[in-house]
């Protein structure tokens, strides 16, 4: 009594029945040999499909993955600088003359996108060669309040000068939208690395480049708000200077733009350096066709 079993390949397809001991099937070759040949054919097909998928350009090689991670690190540095700059209130420092109120103490102020702070300093702690009060890093009693632009819509009054809430709100909204684009770009890069699909590099590059541009526009709008603030009243003479938060924002805009450009270069189907760099016995030229 013969027992029949079936042979399947790696994809689960049935090759055919085979009898124990490799008996011959009626009118044909031995079933064991036919099953083995069919199994090898199925294995070859499976392997061929796998090779075509890995070389079709939709999957990442180890070298590409390393380059993407390096560019992602650059972008993350820009994101950290942006968050650091937007979360602090040292965008601009305002300092009246140190002897404007009395000869013992003076008042200085600094503010950013969300709140303003005033600080009382001792005149004896200030550099004798400095004419204005400050800097704000000196020890003293400080008082910080959040702007009411986003709640009651009131303007802030600092040293009898009034802020322009339209410009301040516009700068804050641009900053938040740039952060949203950074998050979207980070999600695209995460999907590109996890799914190993190069296509996600293109929207990521667009997100990071636009976020860098928006951060720069935010800085320009804020500077215009400072100019309008200083022109609102001339009762108290003020010395103003942009502080370290603005430096973080400017560096973040540059780093984010560079990161976006790197992602765009990695998303190209060819290497621009190989197209541009001259080769032996060839004319040096750059073609992007």
Backbone as CSV, one residue per row, in Angstrom:
resi,resn,N_x,N_y,N_z,CA_x,CA_y,CA_z,C_x,C_y,C_z
1,UNK,0.863,-1.194,0.000,0.000,0.000,0.000,0.882,1.219,0.000
2,UNK,0.647,2.036,-0.962,1.492,3.206,-1.133,0.833,4.413,-0.463
3,UNK,1.615,5.226,0.177,1.110,6.498,0.761,1.669,7.655,-0.064
4,UNK,0.819,8.556,-0.400,1.191,9.673,-1.271,1.360,10.950,-0.447
5,UNK,2.420,11.703,-0.728,2.583,13.029,-0.097,2.964,14.017,-1.190
6,UNK,2.833,15.297,-0.859,3.048,16.363,-1.832,4.263,17.181,-1.442
7,UNK,4.957,17.660,-2.477,6.144,18.493,-2.287,5.790,19.916,-2.662
8,UNK,6.134,20.863,-1.802,5.854,22.286,-2.063,7.154,23.055,-2.084
9,UNK,7.159,24.181,-2.796,8.336,25.042,-2.833,8.266,26.045,-1.688
10,UNK,9.202,27.045,-1.693,9.282,28.007,-0.597,8.125,28.990,-0.589
11,UNK,7.427,29.134,-1.702,6.284,30.027,-1.764,4.978,29.310,-1.464
12,UNK,5.039,28.030,-1.098,3.844,27.282,-0.740,3.118,26.679,-1.916
13,UNK,3.712,26.697,-3.104,3.061,26.119,-4.277,3.363,24.618,-4.353
14,UNK,2.359,23.820,-4.696,2.504,22.364,-4.776,3.196,21.985,-6.071
15,UNK,4.299,21.251,-5.940,5.043,20.817,-7.125,4.430,19.546,-7.699
16,UNK,4.057,18.629,-6.816,3.449,17.396,-7.315,3.580,16.283,-6.301
17,UNK,2.820,15.202,-6.462,2.927,14.077,-5.511,4.195,13.284,-5.754
18,UNK,4.686,12.688,-4.727,5.887,11.846,-4.817,5.683,10.611,-3.967
19,UNK,6.057,9.476,-4.528,5.940,8.207,-3.808,7.214,7.947,-3.051
20,UNK,7.130,7.196,-1.964,8.356,6.878,-1.218,9.322,6.080,-2.072
21,UNK,10.593,6.424,-1.914,11.635,5.699,-2.640,11.823,6.186,-4.048
22,UNK,11.124,7.265,-4.431,11.338,7.825,-5.769,10.794,6.958,-6.845
23,UNK,9.609,6.279,-6.611,9.033,5.414,-7.624,8.633,6.170,-8.851
24,UNK,8.541,5.459,-9.955,8.219,6.104,-11.217,6.722,6.304,-11.318
25,UNK,6.317,7.417,-11.822,4.909,7.700,-12.093,4.548,7.067,-13.403
26,UNK,3.279,6.749,-13.582,2.872,6.099,-14.827,3.131,6.986,-16.023
27,UNK,3.837,6.422,-17.003,4.088,7.132,-18.258,5.016,8.298,-18.125
28,UNK,5.909,8.338,-17.164,6.797,9.504,-17.053,8.003,9.174,-16.240
29,UNK,8.756,10.229,-15.890,9.983,10.112,-15.112,9.636,9.808,-13.675
30,UNK,10.600,9.396,-12.913,10.364,9.149,-11.495,9.831,10.394,-10.806
31,UNK,8.840,10.159,-9.910,8.189,11.296,-9.264,9.166,12.043,-8.364
32,UNK,10.072,11.343,-7.713,11.015,12.039,-6.842,11.868,13.016,-7.613
33,UNK,12.362,12.587,-8.800,13.196,13.474,-9.616,12.391,14.659,-10.115
34,UNK,11.122,14.402,-10.544,10.299,15.513,-11.033,9.982,16.513,-9.927
35,UNK,9.719,15.979,-8.737,9.422,16.885,-7.621,10.630,17.724,-7.266
36,UNK,11.819,17.077,-7.263,13.026,17.825,-6.920,13.340,18.886,-7.947
37,UNK,13.138,18.547,-9.246,13.385,19.545,-10.281,12.410,20.699,-10.169
38,UNK,11.140,20.379,-9.873,10.169,21.463,-9.702,10.486,22.319,-8.498
39,UNK,10.947,21.688,-7.414,11.312,22.436,-6.229,12.483,23.357,-6.494
40,UNK,13.478,22.881,-7.236,14.623,23.729,-7.577,14.209,24.871,-8.474
41,UNK,13.256,24.599,-9.370,12.779,25.682,-10.243,12.068,26.751,-9.436
42,UNK,11.232,26.277,-8.476,10.558,27.249,-7.630,11.529,28.042,-6.788
43,UNK,12.572,27.355,-6.269,13.586,28.068,-5.480,14.313,29.102,-6.314
44,UNK,14.620,28.731,-7.566,15.314,29.672,-8.434,14.434,30.868,-8.737
45,UNK,13.151,30.639,-8.946,12.253,31.759,-9.221,12.145,32.681,-8.035
46,UNK,12.024,32.083,-6.838,11.923,32.899,-5.641,13.174,33.750,-5.442
47,UNK,14.321,33.154,-5.599,15.553,33.909,-5.448,15.700,34.991,-6.488
48,UNK,15.242,34.695,-7.729,15.332,35.711,-8.773,14.459,36.905,-8.473
49,UNK,13.241,36.659,-7.960,12.381,37.766,-7.592,12.995,38.589,-6.480
50,UNK,13.623,37.926,-5.534,14.245,38.645,-4.430,15.382,39.522,-4.916
51,UNK,16.178,39.025,-5.849,17.279,39.833,-6.362,16.763,41.022,-7.152
52,UNK,15.683,40.810,-7.884,15.154,41.938,-8.649,14.591,43.006,-7.733
53,UNK,14.005,42.613,-6.611,13.456,43.601,-5.709,14.544,44.403,-5.018
54,UNK,15.622,43.759,-4.631,16.664,44.478,-3.917,17.495,45.346,-4.833
55,UNK,17.473,45.105,-6.126,18.252,45.919,-7.053,17.378,46.823,-7.907
56,UNK,16.099,46.940,-7.557,15.205,47.768,-8.370,15.300,49.230,-8.041
57,UNK,16.033,49.628,-6.976,16.199,51.023,-6.635,15.218,51.518,-5.594
58,UNK,14.255,50.694,-5.164,13.278,51.106,-4.177,13.721,50.786,-2.761
59,UNK,14.794,50.067,-2.596,15.265,49.685,-1.278,16.619,50.332,-1.023
60,UNK,16.963,50.480,0.250,18.175,51.175,0.650,19.312,50.190,0.854
61,UNK,20.475,50.590,0.407,21.679,49.834,0.723,22.243,50.340,2.052
62,UNK,23.243,49.646,2.552,23.835,50.063,3.817,24.516,51.420,3.701
63,UNK,25.133,51.690,2.558,25.782,52.984,2.356,24.756,54.112,2.319
64,UNK,23.625,53.885,1.609,22.577,54.900,1.563,21.982,55.138,2.945
65,UNK,21.768,54.080,3.678,21.204,54.222,5.020,22.127,55.030,5.926
66,UNK,23.426,54.806,5.818,24.372,55.580,6.609,24.366,57.051,6.244
67,UNK,24.281,57.358,4.956,24.224,58.756,4.530,22.946,59.426,4.998
68,UNK,21.837,58.699,4.943,20.558,59.271,5.388,20.601,59.556,6.883
69,UNK,21.182,58.665,7.659,21.284,58.887,9.099,22.169,60.091,9.407
70,UNK,23.230,60.268,8.641,24.102,61.425,8.848,23.366,62.722,8.522
71,UNK,22.639,62.746,7.408,21.856,63.934,7.068,20.744,64.177,8.082
72,UNK,20.167,63.108,8.606,19.125,63.242,9.627,19.690,63.836,10.910
73,UNK,20.925,63.473,11.242,21.578,64.069,12.407,21.753,65.579,12.223
74,UNK,22.129,65.989,11.018,22.256,67.425,10.733,20.917,68.127,10.913
75,UNK,19.854,67.516,10.400,18.525,68.110,10.535,18.082,68.177,11.992
76,UNK,18.403,67.136,12.769,18.030,67.126,14.184,18.746,68.244,14.938
77,UNK,19.985,68.531,14.581,20.708,69.653,15.191,19.955,70.963,14.921
78,UNK,19.473,71.130,13.682,18.692,72.323,13.369,17.397,72.395,14.158
79,UNK,16.744,71.250,14.353,15.507,71.224,15.135,15.774,71.605,16.588
80,UNK,16.851,71.077,17.157,17.191,71.393,18.552,17.497,72.879,18.704
81,UNK,18.247,73.455,17.779,18.541,74.889,17.842,17.268,75.719,17.707
82,UNK,16.347,75.265,16.867,15.088,75.996,16.709,14.268,75.973,17.986
83,UNK,14.141,74.806,18.590,13.374,74.694,19.837,14.030,75.515,20.947
84,UNK,15.355,75.488,21.007,16.067,76.265,22.019,15.838,77.760,21.831
85,UNK,15.900,78.215,20.584,15.700,79.634,20.344,14.266,80.084,20.564
86,UNK,13.310,79.276,20.116,11.900,79.665,20.262,11.407,79.562,21.697
87,UNK,11.989,78.678,22.478,11.532,78.493,23.843,12.118,79.469,24.841
88,UNK,13.083,80.274,24.444,13.709,81.230,25.347,13.276,82.648,24.982
89,UNK,13.464,83.565,25.914,12.999,84.944,25.725,14.137,85.946,25.541
90,UNK,15.302,85.433,25.141,16.445,86.323,24.937,16.614,86.647,23.448
91,UNK,15.542,87.150,22.848,15.614,87.548,21.450,16.168,88.963,21.314
92,UNK,15.715,89.859,22.145,16.187,91.240,22.096,16.289,91.763,23.528
93,UNK,17.337,92.544,23.788,17.549,93.161,25.098,17.379,94.666,24.966
94,UNK,16.645,95.233,25.905,16.363,96.672,25.936,16.995,97.262,27.177
95,UNK,17.779,98.316,26.991,18.515,98.894,28.120,18.462,100.415,28.042
96,UNK,17.843,101.075,29.024,17.931,102.538,29.114,19.284,102.945,29.692
97,UNK,19.617,104.207,29.691,20.873,104.634,30.338,20.883,104.232,31.810
98,UNK,22.027,103.810,32.292,22.091,103.255,33.652,21.815,104.297,34.721
99,UNK,21.939,105.563,34.409,21.606,106.613,35.378,20.287,107.289,35.076
100,UNK,19.423,106.660,34.314,18.167,107.306,33.911,17.196,107.414,35.088
101,UNK,17.142,106.395,35.939,16.202,106.413,37.062,16.872,106.924,38.336
102,UNK,17.960,106.310,38.749,18.735,106.783,39.902,20.154,106.271,39.748
103,UNK,20.980,106.603,40.692,22.386,106.234,40.607,22.703,104.908,41.294
104,UNK,21.693,104.221,41.827,21.941,102.984,42.540,21.469,101.756,41.757
105,UNK,20.300,101.825,41.188,19.753,100.707,40.422,19.308,101.183,39.049
106,UNK,19.222,100.240,38.149,18.710,100.516,36.811,17.867,99.336,36.350
107,UNK,17.097,99.555,35.316,16.149,98.551,34.842,16.482,98.155,33.415
108,UNK,16.502,96.860,33.154,16.706,96.327,31.812,15.599,95.327,31.506
109,UNK,15.386,95.055,30.229,14.313,94.143,29.812,14.774,93.327,28.615
110,UNK,14.174,92.173,28.477,14.404,91.330,27.304,13.140,90.521,27.070
111,UNK,12.879,90.200,25.809,11.676,89.421,25.489,11.906,88.615,24.229
112,UNK,10.984,87.666,24.028,11.040,86.785,22.867,9.689,86.683,22.201
113,UNK,9.321,85.481,21.784,8.043,85.301,21.100,6.870,85.198,22.058
114,UNK,7.126,84.727,23.280,6.012,84.378,24.153,5.922,85.216,25.415
115,UNK,7.039,85.709,25.931,6.978,86.468,27.175,8.106,87.482,27.238
116,UNK,7.959,88.418,28.172,8.951,89.468,28.395,9.371,89.460,29.853
117,UNK,10.577,89.902,30.113,11.121,89.933,31.462,11.795,91.269,31.707
118,UNK,11.592,91.811,32.888,12.306,93.007,33.338,13.186,92.625,34.520
119,UNK,14.305,93.291,34.630,15.278,92.934,35.648,15.906,94.192,36.229
120,UNK,15.974,94.230,37.543,16.583,95.356,38.237,18.018,95.009,38.588
121,UNK,18.940,95.845,38.138,20.370,95.612,38.360,20.955,96.720,39.225
122,UNK,22.024,96.386,39.914,22.771,97.375,40.669,23.762,98.075,39.743
123,UNK,23.783,99.367,39.818,24.673,100.139,38.943,26.134,99.817,39.245
124,UNK,26.419,99.495,40.497,27.808,99.183,40.868,28.300,97.898,40.203
125,UNK,27.387,97.001,39.791,27.786,95.755,39.134,28.028,95.930,37.638
126,UNK,27.648,97.062,37.086,27.761,97.278,35.641,29.147,97.812,35.326
127,UNK,29.628,97.459,34.176,30.930,97.927,33.714,30.930,99.458,33.660
128,UNK,31.902,100.095,34.273,31.915,101.570,34.281,31.968,102.179,32.878
129,UNK,32.546,101.470,31.928,32.620,101.992,30.569,31.318,101.822,29.791
130,UNK,30.379,101.060,30.335,29.095,100.842,29.665,28.152,101.970,30.039
131,UNK,27.520,102.569,29.039,26.610,103.690,29.278,25.198,103.228,29.590
132,UNK,24.770,102.108,29.033,23.409,101.633,29.257,23.384,100.571,30.340
133,UNK,22.178,100.295,30.844,22.011,99.275,31.874,22.165,97.895,31.243
134,UNK,22.737,96.985,31.986,22.923,95.637,31.458,24.349,95.151,31.625
135,UNK,24.625,93.967,31.127,23.703,93.056,30.423,22.771,92.331,31.374
136,UNK,21.783,91.644,30.803,20.773,91.001,31.624,21.292,89.765,32.351
137,UNK,22.492,89.301,32.033,23.053,88.144,32.724,23.531,88.486,34.136
138,UNK,23.620,89.777,34.473,24.056,90.161,35.810,22.997,89.794,36.838
139,UNK,23.401,89.540,38.073,22.424,89.176,39.108,21.513,90.348,39.450
140,UNK,20.252,90.011,39.707,19.267,91.027,40.046,17.882,90.420,40.144
141,UNK,16.931,91.225,40.579,15.543,90.773,40.722,14.840,90.894,39.379
142,UNK,14.260,89.772,38.913,13.602,89.748,37.614,12.127,89.439,37.772
143,UNK,11.349,89.882,36.809,9.909,89.646,36.779,9.518,89.362,35.336
144,UNK,8.943,88.173,35.098,8.580,87.753,33.744,7.065,87.590,33.642
145,UNK,6.517,88.016,32.541,5.088,87.876,32.253,4.911,87.439,30.808
146,UNK,3.917,86.581,30.577,3.612,86.134,29.220,2.821,87.205,28.482
147,UNK,3.046,87.287,27.207,2.283,88.229,26.389,0.817,87.801,26.336
148,UNK,-0.046,88.801,26.227,-1.483,88.549,26.141,-2.000,88.654,24.708
149,UNK,-1.081,88.514,23.746,-1.492,88.558,22.342,-2.475,87.444,22.016
150,UNK,-2.211,86.265,22.587,-2.949,85.068,22.203,-4.169,84.804,23.077
151,UNK,-4.362,85.596,24.115,-5.516,85.411,25.011,-6.495,86.565,24.896
152,UNK,-6.131,87.703,25.463,-7.029,88.864,25.424,-6.761,89.787,24.242
153,UNK,-5.643,89.580,23.559,-5.312,90.428,22.417,-4.725,91.770,22.791
154,UNK,-4.259,91.921,24.029,-3.695,93.186,24.473,-2.232,93.309,24.059
155,UNK,-1.819,94.534,23.764,-0.418,94.815,23.502,0.337,94.954,24.819
156,UNK,1.608,94.691,24.793,2.455,94.839,25.975,3.124,96.210,25.946
157,UNK,3.309,96.773,27.128,3.957,98.073,27.276,5.235,97.867,28.068
158,UNK,6.370,98.194,27.453,7.680,98.065,28.074,8.415,99.382,27.898
159,UNK,8.807,100.008,29.010,9.483,101.311,28.974,8.643,102.328,28.201
160,UNK,7.337,102.318,28.450,6.385,103.237,27.831,6.290,103.068,26.316
161,UNK,6.827,102.006,25.804,6.709,101.691,24.386,5.748,100.512,24.224
162,UNK,4.990,100.529,23.140,3.938,99.534,22.922,4.333,98.598,21.790
163,UNK,4.126,97.325,22.029,4.424,96.326,21.000,3.367,96.347,19.908
164,UNK,3.675,95.748,18.787,2.733,95.595,17.667,2.325,94.125,17.612
165,UNK,1.139,93.850,18.139,0.735,92.453,18.303,0.583,91.726,16.979
166,UNK,0.226,92.439,15.904,0.065,91.764,14.609,1.381,91.152,14.149
167,UNK,2.465,91.906,14.283,3.766,91.385,13.880,4.251,90.287,14.828
168,UNK,4.020,90.473,16.118,4.450,89.448,17.072,3.684,88.142,16.887
169,UNK,2.376,88.238,16.656,1.581,87.027,16.433,1.990,86.352,15.134
170,UNK,2.262,87.147,14.090,2.694,86.565,12.816,4.014,85.821,12.974
171,UNK,4.946,86.392,13.731,6.223,85.718,13.955,6.018,84.415,14.729
172,UNK,5.145,84.430,15.723,4.902,83.216,16.503,4.230,82.134,15.658
173,UNK,3.275,82.519,14.809,2.590,81.531,13.973,3.545,80.924,12.946
174,UNK,4.416,81.735,12.383,5.405,81.205,11.448,6.353,80.224,12.140
175,UNK,6.706,80.548,13.375,7.589,79.645,14.125,6.909,78.306,14.388
176,UNK,5.638,78.346,14.766,4.919,77.092,15.023,4.748,76.273,13.749
177,UNK,4.476,76.935,12.640,4.320,76.201,11.382,5.636,75.580,10.936
178,UNK,6.735,76.272,11.179,8.036,75.686,10.844,8.307,74.447,11.698
179,UNK,7.906,74.471,12.965,8.056,73.288,13.805,7.200,72.132,13.286
180,UNK,6.001,72.440,12.801,5.148,71.403,12.222,5.815,70.756,11.014
181,UNK,6.446,71.565,10.171,7.140,71.012,9.010,8.330,70.155,9.426
182,UNK,9.006,70.540,10.489,10.121,69.726,10.979,9.632,68.360,11.446
183,UNK,8.492,68.344,12.145,7.939,67.072,12.600,7.556,66.197,11.408
184,UNK,6.939,66.795,10.390,6.565,66.030,9.211,7.797,65.481,8.495
185,UNK,8.849,66.291,8.402,10.082,65.814,7.787,10.713,64.680,8.562
186,UNK,10.693,64.780,9.902,11.236,63.698,10.720,10.438,62.410,10.549
187,UNK,9.114,62.532,10.413,8.284,61.341,10.184,8.632,60.692,8.844
188,UNK,8.836,61.511,7.818,9.197,60.966,6.500,10.536,60.231,6.547
189,UNK,11.503,60.793,7.252,12.808,60.140,7.342,12.699,58.838,8.134
190,UNK,11.897,58.839,9.184,11.702,57.622,9.956,11.070,56.525,9.110
191,UNK,10.094,56.884,8.286,9.469,55.898,7.404,10.444,55.429,6.328
192,UNK,11.283,56.340,5.830,12.262,55.940,4.819,13.255,54.931,5.378
193,UNK,13.662,55.114,6.636,14.616,54.184,7.238,13.952,52.870,7.646
194,UNK,12.718,52.928,8.130,12.057,51.706,8.587,11.529,50.876,7.416
195,UNK,10.936,51.540,6.406,10.392,50.833,5.253,11.419,50.640,4.137
196,UNK,12.570,51.311,4.258,13.641,51.230,3.256,13.144,51.647,1.879
197,UNK,12.487,52.802,1.839,11.956,53.341,0.591,12.545,54.733,0.390
198,UNK,13.210,54.943,-0.731,13.896,56.206,-1.004,12.911,57.328,-1.280
199,UNK,11.706,57.000,-1.702,10.737,58.032,-2.093,10.457,59.016,-0.959
200,UNK,10.471,58.573,0.292,10.149,59.445,1.407,11.204,60.523,1.626
201,UNK,12.367,60.407,0.996,13.384,61.454,1.131,12.961,62.743,0.437
202,UNK,12.175,62.652,-0.618,11.760,63.850,-1.348,10.844,64.743,-0.522
203,UNK,9.732,64.231,0.042,8.928,65.113,0.897,9.672,65.572,2.142
204,UNK,10.591,64.748,2.657,11.376,65.173,3.818,12.269,66.354,3.473
205,UNK,12.895,66.317,2.292,13.743,67.437,1.881,12.931,68.711,1.728
206,UNK,11.733,68.602,1.158,10.875,69.781,1.006,10.487,70.340,2.371
207,UNK,10.143,69.472,3.308,9.734,69.920,4.642,10.869,70.644,5.359
208,UNK,12.065,70.104,5.305,13.176,70.720,6.026,13.636,72.018,5.359
209,UNK,13.630,72.068,4.048,14.014,73.314,3.378,12.999,74.411,3.661
210,UNK,11.709,74.088,3.583,10.677,75.079,3.878,10.722,75.514,5.342
211,UNK,10.995,74.588,6.240,11.098,74.965,7.653,12.263,75.915,7.894
212,UNK,13.394,75.675,7.223,14.523,76.598,7.346,14.197,77.981,6.812
213,UNK,13.485,78.029,5.691,13.084,79.329,5.131,12.110,80.037,6.061
214,UNK,11.155,79.289,6.624,10.180,79.892,7.532,10.837,80.391,8.818
215,UNK,11.832,79.682,9.307,12.558,80.156,10.486,13.254,81.474,10.190
216,UNK,13.835,81.582,9.002,14.475,82.841,8.612,13.448,83.966,8.457
217,UNK,12.295,83.656,7.883,11.233,84.655,7.755,10.723,85.078,9.135
218,UNK,10.636,84.122,10.058,10.243,84.444,11.434,11.193,85.454,12.052
219,UNK,12.471,85.272,11.817,13.476,86.202,12.347,13.310,87.593,11.739
220,UNK,13.025,87.654,10.460,12.850,88.947,9.805,11.593,89.658,10.305
221,UNK,10.506,88.923,10.465,9.268,89.532,10.970,9.451,90.021,12.399
222,UNK,10.155,89.248,13.213,10.404,89.685,14.592,11.245,90.952,14.620
223,UNK,12.217,91.033,13.747,13.039,92.252,13.700,12.195,93.463,13.326
224,UNK,11.251,93.291,12.414,10.357,94.395,12.064,9.471,94.785,13.243
225,UNK,9.060,93.793,14.040,8.256,94.118,15.220,9.066,94.908,16.242
226,UNK,10.354,94.609,16.364,11.211,95.362,17.279,11.374,96.802,16.796
227,UNK,11.553,96.975,15.493,11.681,98.326,14.939,10.408,99.132,15.182
228,UNK,9.240,98.506,14.958,7.978,99.189,15.201,7.787,99.478,16.695
229,UNK,8.241,98.582,17.552,8.152,98.793,18.993,8.985,99.987,19.431
230,UNK,10.195,100.100,18.923,11.063,101.214,19.310,10.540,102.549,18.789
231,UNK,9.845,102.539,17.656,9.322,103.783,17.077,7.996,104.220,17.683
232,UNK,7.420,103.412,18.582,6.110,103.764,19.141,6.175,104.906,20.146
233,UNK,7.315,105.114,20.798,7.456,106.187,21.786,8.931,106.527,21.929
234,UNK,9.194,107.819,22.197,10.577,108.275,22.327,10.817,108.936,23.676
235,UNK,9.964,108.640,24.650,10.134,109.249,25.972,11.366,108.706,26.674
236,UNK,11.531,107.392,26.641,12.665,106.747,27.291,13.663,106.319,26.223
237,UNK,14.867,106.852,26.252,15.878,106.411,25.272,16.314,104.980,25.592
238,UNK,16.337,104.162,24.580,16.656,102.756,24.771,17.781,102.330,23.843
239,UNK,18.641,101.497,24.391,19.647,100.804,23.580,19.179,99.357,23.429
240,UNK,19.080,98.897,22.196,18.591,97.531,21.960,19.647,96.741,21.195
241,UNK,19.663,95.460,21.446,20.561,94.543,20.735,19.935,93.152,20.714
242,UNK,20.121,92.470,19.597,19.634,91.097,19.486,20.519,90.174,20.303
243,UNK,19.896,89.213,20.989,20.623,88.378,21.931,20.864,86.977,21.371
244,UNK,21.270,86.058,22.243,21.742,84.740,21.807,20.621,83.857,21.264
245,UNK,19.384,84.096,21.635,18.292,83.297,21.066,18.181,83.510,19.561
246,UNK,18.414,84.741,19.127,18.389,85.028,17.695,19.536,84.325,16.988
247,UNK,20.680,84.222,17.653,21.803,83.479,17.074,21.440,82.014,16.863
248,UNK,20.751,81.425,17.840,20.307,80.027,17.689,19.339,79.893,16.521
249,UNK,18.437,80.851,16.374,17.455,80.785,15.294,18.132,80.928,13.931
250,UNK,19.083,81.845,13.816,19.787,82.009,12.547,20.579,80.775,12.169
251,UNK,21.280,80.177,13.142,22.019,78.948,12.861,21.074,77.809,12.513
252,UNK,19.924,77.755,13.179,18.949,76.696,12.894,18.430,76.797,11.468
253,UNK,18.163,78.019,10.996,17.685,78.183,9.622,18.699,77.655,8.614
254,UNK,19.980,77.960,8.847,21.020,77.489,7.933,21.170,75.975,7.991
255,UNK,21.160,75.405,9.200,21.359,73.962,9.346,20.180,73.194,8.755
256,UNK,18.967,73.666,8.967,17.789,72.985,8.411,17.802,73.006,6.883
257,UNK,18.200,74.135,6.320,18.270,74.224,4.857,19.326,73.271,4.305
258,UNK,20.480,73.204,4.974,21.530,72.274,4.537,21.048,70.832,4.642
259,UNK,20.367,70.507,5.732,19.834,69.161,5.879,18.835,68.806,4.795
260,UNK,17.952,69.757,4.447,17.002,69.502,3.368,17.674,69.298,2.029
261,UNK,18.715,70.070,1.755,19.457,69.907,0.493,20.152,68.546,0.455
262,UNK,20.687,68.109,1.580,21.324,66.788,1.621,20.323,65.677,1.334
263,UNK,19.136,65.779,1.887,18.097,64.776,1.595,17.703,64.804,0.123
264,UNK,17.668,65.997,-0.456,17.332,66.104,-1.873,18.393,65.452,-2.742
265,UNK,19.663,65.629,-2.397,20.743,64.980,-3.153,20.696,63.460,-3.008
266,UNK,20.363,62.996,-1.802,20.268,61.547,-1.600,19.075,60.932,-2.311
267,UNK,18.049,61.739,-2.581,16.861,61.227,-3.264,17.035,61.152,-4.771
268,UNK,18.102,61.756,-5.302,18.315,61.711,-6.745,18.648,60.289,-7.190
269,UNK,18.224,59.897,-8.387,18.515,58.534,-8.856,19.964,58.327,-9.256
270,UNK,20.764,59.369,-9.231,22.176,59.260,-9.593,22.960,60.164,-8.657
271,UNK,24.253,60.000,-8.641,25.117,60.834,-7.824,25.579,62.048,-8.635
272,UNK,25.267,63.261,-8.193,25.702,64.441,-8.960,27.211,64.588,-9.000
273,UNK,27.913,64.053,-7.987,29.372,64.174,-7.993,29.985,63.334,-9.112
274,UNK,29.423,62.179,-9.387,29.941,61.360,-10.469,29.666,61.995,-11.827
275,UNK,28.588,62.760,-11.930,28.294,63.444,-13.184,29.190,64.660,-13.406
276,UNK,29.554,65.316,-12.295,30.298,66.569,-12.410,31.815,66.368,-12.407
277,UNK,32.300,65.414,-11.614,33.744,65.238,-11.511,34.297,64.648,-12.793
278,UNK,35.438,65.132,-13.258,36.017,64.603,-14.497,36.557,63.195,-14.305
279,UNK,36.495,62.411,-15.349,37.034,61.069,-15.350,38.216,61.000,-16.313
280,UNK,38.924,59.884,-16.273,40.105,59.731,-17.124,39.681,59.658,-18.592
281,UNK,40.479,60.322,-19.434,40.276,60.316,-20.886,38.875,60.794,-21.275
282,UNK,38.368,61.744,-20.508,37.039,62.307,-20.814,37.044,63.783,-20.527
283,UNK,36.150,64.514,-21.147,36.062,65.943,-20.955,35.290,66.213,-19.663
284,UNK,35.784,67.166,-18.867,35.129,67.501,-17.602,33.879,68.317,-17.901
285,UNK,32.757,67.731,-17.595,31.509,68.436,-17.782,30.481,67.859,-16.807
286,UNK,29.447,68.631,-16.549,28.399,68.253,-15.609,27.089,68.157,-16.350
287,UNK,26.523,66.977,-16.393,25.245,66.772,-17.088,24.258,66.189,-16.110
288,UNK,23.038,66.660,-16.154,21.978,66.183,-15.280,20.793,65.721,-16.102
289,UNK,21.055,65.082,-17.215,19.991,64.595,-18.066,19.585,63.194,-17.621
